[in-house]
Amino acid sequence: RAAGEVKNATPATTRGLLDGGVKALDENFKDRPADLAHTVYFLAKLYSELYDDVEAGPVEKHFLESSAINADPATTARIRMLYALSEMRGGNTDSAAKQLASAQGFWSADTARYRDQIARGHILEAQIVKQKGDVEGAIRILRPLMTEAAEALGGEDYDTINVENSLALALMQTGELNEADTRMAAVLARLQARKDNTDAVVTAQQNLGAIAFNRGDFSRAQALLQESITQRRQLFGPSAAMAAAELNLAKSLIRGGHADAAQQVLDEALPLALKFTGDHSPITIGLYQAEVEQRLALGDVTGAVPIAEKAAGLARGKTGERSAVYAFGDLISPDLQPRI
C-alpha cells in the first residue's frame, strides 16, 4: 500500500508486490482457507485502489468459486462487494448487482454489526443503478445516504466523502451543474484537509475537471485534468483512472477547438482502458466515441464511420439502448450527421 504513495517509487513497485503475492496464494494458503480469505480481500482491495479491475476480477472470482468461501463468511461478503465493483467498472452491471445483493443478504442478518458495510454497499448500489442508466434513481439513494454514511462511518471517512462525490457526479449527469460543482469542490477541500491520500485528492480534482467540461468551461477543465493526469502518472503510473481523465481531457480539447491536440491523448488512453478495464467498459466505449467526435471535427467522416459502428455495438451489447453511454453515441445518425 505504501509503495503507491512513495514519491519516487515506480509503478512496478506496487504491481510487482501484488503480482508476486497473487501467484503464491493457492500454494501458501491451501490448508488455511480463512487466512486465504483475508489475504485475497487485502490484495483485491489494493488492486481496486489502483483501478486495475482486469487483475482484480480474476483473483476475486477464483476465490468466490473455491471452497474457501465458507471459512470466513464476513470476509467473503467483503470480497463479493469488491468483485461487484470490478464487474461494474468493467460494464457488467447485472453481475455486479448479483454479487452485491449476495453480500447485502449476509449483512442484513445483523444490521447493527454490519452497519458500516451496509452503508458502503448502498454507495456501490447507487453507482450500479446510475451505470444502468437510472441516474435519478441513484440520486434518490445518495441524498439520504449522506446522513446514513456519516452516522455509520463518521463524517470524514473516505466512504462518507465518496457519497458526496458520487452525488456530485450524478448531479452532473442530470444537468444540475452548479450544485455538482459546489459539492465536488467541497469534496476536494475535505480530502486535501486530510493530507493522507494523494490518489483520492487527484481523483476529486479529476472529477472537478469533468464537471467543468460539462459546464462548457473547457480551459478550466483542461487545466484541472492535465494536472491530475500529470500527478497520477508520476505517483501511480498507468491505470484506468488515468484513462478516464484522459477521456475527459480529449473531449475538452475537441470541444474547445483543439481536436488535433486530442489525438495524442486518445492514443495513450485507449490502450490503458483496454488493459485495465476491458473492451466493453464505459471508459473504453467513451474513448471510441471521443475518437469519432475528434475525426468529425477534423473532417474525417470516412474514418469516423467504422469507429462509430464499433462504439455503438459495444454500448448496445453491454449497457443496452436505454443508457447514457449508448445515448451519447446515438446522437450521431447512420450517415454521421448530428441529430441535434
Protein Blocks (a to p, Z undefined) as FASTA:
>chain_A
ZZmmpmklcfklmmmmmmmmmmmmmmmmmmmmklmmmmmmmmmmmmmmnopaklmmmmmm
mmmmpmklmmmmmlmmmmmmmmmmmmmmnopamlmmmmmmmmmmmmmmmmmlmmmmmmmm
mmmmmmmmmmnopamlmmmmmmmmmmmmmmmnopkbmklmmmmmmmmmmmmmnopamlmm
mmmmmmmmmmmmnopafklmmmmmmmmmmmmmmnopaklmmmmmmmmmmmmmmmnopafk
lmmmmmmmmmmmmmnopamlmmmmmmmmmmmmmmmnojkbfklmmmmmmmmmmmmmnopa
mlmmmmmmmmmmmmmmmnojabfklmmmmmpcfkopafZZ
